[in-house]
Amino acid sequence: MDSLFDAGPDVQRPDEEPDAAEPGAAGAAREDQRPLAVRMRPRRLEEFVGQSHLLAEGSALRTAIEQGRAHSMLLYGPPGSGKTTLARMIADRSGASFEELSAVQAGRAEVRAVIERAAHRRSLAADRGSAGTQTVLFLDEIHRFNKAQQDALLPAVEDGLVTLIGATTENPSFEVNGALLSRVRVYALRALTAEEIGVLLRRAAGSEVDEQTIEFLAARSEGDARTALNALELASATAAETAAAGGEDAGRVTLARVEDALQRRALLYDKRGDRHYDYISAWIKATRASDPDASLYYLAVMLEGGEDPRFIVRRMVILASEDIGNADPAALSVATAAAAAVEHVGLPEARYALAQTAIYLALAPKSNAAGRALGAAQRHVREHGAQPVPGWLRSGPRPGQDTGGYDYPHDHPGHVSPQQVLPEGVVGARFYDPDEAEAELARRLREIRRARGIEQP
């Protein structure tokens, strides 16, 4: 049995024509080898699924596409949200020559070659006395270009020699030069919903795959249409390979086969991108919220995605002081012990220490009193400056200065001296305010202030 998605007359898209550069059997053979996600790429706005916030009737971007007015832009969005498809559609509707580069593989030389070809097209058009053919340069993963490479694009974009369409999964505000950013429009694409991915899957599979399988795949693809279609194609190929063996479900794209195909893909996690920060942020906030299950879930996502365990454990150490502090001083010891385990043991065994620490930190009582106290002290210093240290606290005698006498606390009952230790201009200031999670420390502080003769606030 052939795969459900083997190319043939019955699956060819009605609007799809053979590539002019690949006529006859050779072109058809190349067509067969393209992934399903590429073969199913829409060529008309009416077929485009998702991004209704950008492509609604009457929107600026849709109007520009419909009128064939391509302009330089950055398409910012997660994988599989339609950035490449949209770029090709824009170029096609404008009648432009389409040049495509990947910033992972291309450098300044490749960019110069595109610019030279664009200049040649403009020159030929000028010789004919026509307006010329517009050149659209689609630069995938533009955030991979360094500053010098991005700067090389500026003159051609500014002169209109090329219309730049950059695609990025990273926030362009951080990854694209300000000079280039000011010359383009930024359009933020969203991850597709499960319903939108379901539309694409039904379009590809027709009635050959049951609705339960479609819904499962749509829900598990994390908004990535490419992942969904590739998994569907892999499941279909697996079904075709096992068809000869016969038996129950032979040759069928079943829920089990789709689930297996999904497990073969890499986890959608970019250690250098937004997801890297999103998941560590989610781990911090879930742990601060005292939810060990959520803390473990986000930890598992990061570990499965290949996150550096040292990056994770550094955040554990920070959280132990920032969000737990003296409500449970042992939390910092647990976190630093986990950091030592990561350094000395490494993965995979260090994951046990990370899991133990995540649970401990999630269940520990929470207090941010230490951070609030330091913040209050820093604000006072910024507003009033650093006051001179009282003479009896200085490191040694100063000629012509009365250093007074230091009152040694251990000479007093309870090891508490009544001597003032704040600078003159700061006497009476209160920075540390224990909260309910630090009840024992609050009791101790009251005793100390009474022993020192300091009036309670």
C-alpha positions, 0 to 999 in steps of 0.5 A: 500500500502506498502512503496516503500522501504520495503525490499523484493526480488525486492529491494535487492541489487544484491551484497548483501548477508544475514548476516551470523550471522542473517540467515533465517527469523530473519536475514531478519526481522532485515534487514527490520528494517535498515534505507534505508541509511544503506541498500543502502550502497555500498560494491564495489568501483565501486558503491561508489559515490563522493570523486573522488579527493581521489578515482580516478583511480591510486590514493594512497587511491584507490590503497591501497583499491584495493590491500587490504592494510589497513592503519591507517587513519583519514577520515575528512569530513561533515556528510553523505559524506561516511566516514563509508561506506569507512571504511567498504569497506577498512576493507572488501577488506583487509579481516580484522576483523572489530570493530566499536565504537562510541566515544560518547558512548565508553570509555577506557574500550571498546577500551581495549576490542577491543585491547584484541580481536585483540591481541587474533586474532594475538596470534591464528594466531601465533599458526597456523603459519600464518600471522594472521587476521588484525583488523580494528578499526573504531572509529566514531566521534574520536574528542569526545575522550579526550587526555587520551582516544586517548593516550590509542590507541597509543601503539596498533596503533604504534605496528600495532595491530590495524589499526585505521580508525577514522572519524570526522567532526571536523578539526583533527589538532585541535581535535586529539592529535599530537602524534596520528595524526603523526601515521595516514594519513588524508583524507579530504572528501568533501560534496557531490554535488547535482548531486552525491546525485541525483545518490544515490536517483535514485539508491534507488527510481528507476522510482517510484519518478519523476525527479523534486522531486529527483532534489529538494531533492538532492539540499536541502540535503546540501551535506548529502547523509544520510539526502537525503535517510532518507528524501526519506524513510520518504516521502515514509512511509508517502505516504504509510500511506495515500494511504488508504485514496485515492484521488489525489497523494495517495501513491505517493512520491511527491515533497510536501511529500519530502519537508515535510520530510526534514522539520522534520529533525534537521538543519545541524548545529554543535554548537561545530564544523566547521559549528559553526565557518563558519556561524559566520564568514559568518555573520561577513563578510556579515555584514561588506559587508553592505548586510542586507539580507545576515546578516539576513540569516546567523543570521537565520541559527544560531538561527534555529541551536540552537546557543547561542545568547550570542555568536552571540551578542558578535560578534555584539559588536566586529563588531560595533567597529572593522568595524564601529567604529567612522563612526557611534558611535551609532552602539556600543550602539545598539550592547551593548543594544542588548547584554543587551536584550539577557541577560534580555529577552532571546530567543525567544523574544530577536531574535527581538533585534538581527535582529534589530541590524544585520540590523543596523550594516549592513547598518551603514557606515563602518570604521576600522580606530580605529583598524588601529590606535591602531595597528599602536600604538602597533607596535610602542611600540613593536619596540621602547619600552614604552617611559617615560611619560612627567613629566607634565603628571605624577600622582604626583611630583617625588623627584629630577625630574622636573615635569614642569607644566601641562597646563590645556586645559580648560583654552584655547579657544576651550579647546585645549592646545598647550602643548606636550602630547606625550613622547619625543621619540614619538613626531611627530608620527601619528597613527590615520588616519581618512577615508572618513567615518569619515569626521567630525572627520577628520575636527575636528582633523585638527582644533585641530592640528592647535590650538596646532601648530602641522604641518599637516602630 
